[in-house]
Amino acid sequence: MSNASLSSHFKPAVAWTKTDRAEFPYVAEVNGQNWQIRLNDFPEEKLYTLLVQGQVVGSFDDWPSHWQRV
């Protein structure tokens, strides 16, 4: 996916729920879709990858300030 698509996913405020899975530590439901955060092999790769409905949207290092980890 393009960076434009990733940045559009950064716009909504999202409340992330912690999981017990090390590779996928956070999940959320946004507009009926399952969102997941995957931890990557940092620093060789970006720190996080966003997946929506199991599809990679993009990878990033900086957690958006309006995304809450609960």
Secondary structure, DSSP 8 states (H G I E B T S, - for coil): --HHHHHHHTSS-EEEEE-S-SSS-EEEEETTEEEEEEE--TTTS-SEEEEETTEEEEEESS--TTEEE-
